[in-house]
Every structure is written in C-alpha cells, then in structure tokens.
Amino acid sequence: MRHWQIAVAFVLGFPAHAAPSEWVAAQVVKVEPERSRVTLDHARIKSIGMEAMVMPFKVQEAVDLKPFKAGDKVRFRVTNKDDHLVVEAMEKSK
C-alpha cells in the first residue's frame, strides 16, 4: 500500500489493511497442508509493490489446500496479518 493510501485510510478511519486485495496469478510449487503453507511462483502483487518471485506463504484456515498440487495454475489473494503475508483465498485458474 502506498503512503498516500495509508494516510487517506487513517483520515477516513479505516485500517490500512481494509482495502480489498487483488487476485494474483501463480503456479503452485509446493503444498504443505500439515503446516498450513503453500509455496507459489507468483506474478507481481501490485497492491503491495512486490515483484514476481517464488516464496512460501502461510494460509488462513478457510483455505483448503487438499485440492492443490505442484504445477497447478491458480490465482490467490493475500493479506498482511501480524506483519506476515497470508493467503486468504486461492482457487484454480480457468
């Protein structure tokens, strides 16, 4: 989130993380359901200024990792929780 977006959110009384996250294209590299973690080779995440890369993410309890396997094309949404990026939604790409 850009500094001006944080300032506007603060002035309006909304938390900075309240802005909806965008869907980001990715490919699953590794799935670790027992650790609530998935490694993704993801496209640039514009809303947080993160370049494309391969990285592991924690996933929220609501995200069921069982249907996913390495090589799957997906799209996901990420949120900042306790200073960590956490996958809040993930689905197979069409």
JODAPE-V967432 format. One record per residue. N is the residue number from 1. RES is the residue in three letters. SS is DSSP state (~ for helix, > for strand, _ for the rest). PHI is phi in radians with two decimals (999 if undefined). PSI is psi as a letter, one per 20 degrees, with the letter a starting at -180 (* if undefined). Layout:
N;RES;SS;PHI;PSI  N;RES;SS;PHI;PSI
This chain:
1;MET;_;999;p  2;ARG;_;-1.32;q  3;HIS;~;-1.01;g  4;TRP;~;-1.17;h  5;GLN;~;-1.17;h  6;ILE;~;-1.11;g  7;ALA;~;-1.09;g  8;VAL;~;-1.12;g  9;ALA;~;-1.08;g  10;PHE;~;-1.13;g  11;VAL;~;-1.10;h  12;LEU;~;-1.38;i  13;GLY;_;1.49;j  14;PHE;_;-1.80;q  15;PRO;_;-1.15;q  16;ALA;~;-1.05;h  17;HIS;~;-1.45;j  18;ALA;~;-1.30;i  19;ALA;_;-1.10;p  20;PRO;_;-1.13;p  21;SER;_;-1.47;q  22;GLU;_;-1.56;q  23;TRP;_;-1.36;p  24;VAL;>;-2.16;p  25;ALA;>;-1.31;q  26;ALA;>;-2.78;r  27;GLN;>;-2.19;p  28;VAL;>;-1.26;p  29;VAL;>;-1.76;g  30;LYS;>;-2.68;q  31;VAL;>;-2.09;p  32;GLU;>;-2.27;m  33;PRO;~;-1.05;h  34;GLU;~;-1.15;h  35;ARG;~;-1.89;j  36;SER;_;0.88;l  37;ARG;>;-2.48;q  38;VAL;>;-2.39;p  39;THR;>;-1.78;p  40;LEU;>;-2.16;q  41;ASP;>;-1.71;n  42;HIS;>;-1.87;q  43;ALA;_;-1.29;r  44;ARG;_;-1.03;p  45;ILE;>;-1.78;n  46;LYS;~;-1.05;g  47;SER;~;-1.09;h  48;ILE;~;-2.04;j  49;GLY;_;1.21;k  50;MET;>;-1.72;p  51;GLU;_;-1.26;r  52;ALA;_;-1.09;q  53;MET;>;-2.98;r  54;VAL;>;-1.80;p  55;MET;>;-2.76;q  56;PRO;>;-1.45;q  57;PHE;>;-2.26;q  58;LYS;>;-1.27;q  59;VAL;>;-2.18;q  60;GLN;_;-1.18;q  61;GLU;_;-0.96;h  62;ALA;_;-1.18;i  63;VAL;_;-1.57;o  64;ASP;_;-1.53;o  65;LEU;_;-1.48;i  66;LYS;_;-0.99;h  67;PRO;_;-1.30;i  68;PHE;_;-1.80;q  69;LYS;_;-2.48;r  70;ALA;_;-0.96;p  71;GLY;_;1.72;i  72;ASP;_;-1.13;p  73;LYS;>;-1.50;p  74;VAL;>;-2.39;r  75;ARG;>;-2.31;q  76;PHE;>;-2.51;r  77;ARG;>;-2.15;p  78;VAL;>;-2.16;q  79;THR;>;-2.30;q  80;ASN;>;-1.65;o  81;LYS;>;-2.27;o  82;ASP;_;0.94;l  83;ASP;_;1.12;k  84;HIS;>;-2.26;q  85;LEU;>;-1.43;p  86;VAL;>;-2.23;p  87;VAL;>;-1.27;p  88;GLU;>;-1.76;i  89;ALA;>;-2.78;q  90;MET;>;-2.68;p  91;GLU;>;-2.54;q  92;LYS;>;-1.19;q  93;SER;_;-1.34;q  94;LYS;_;-1.64;*
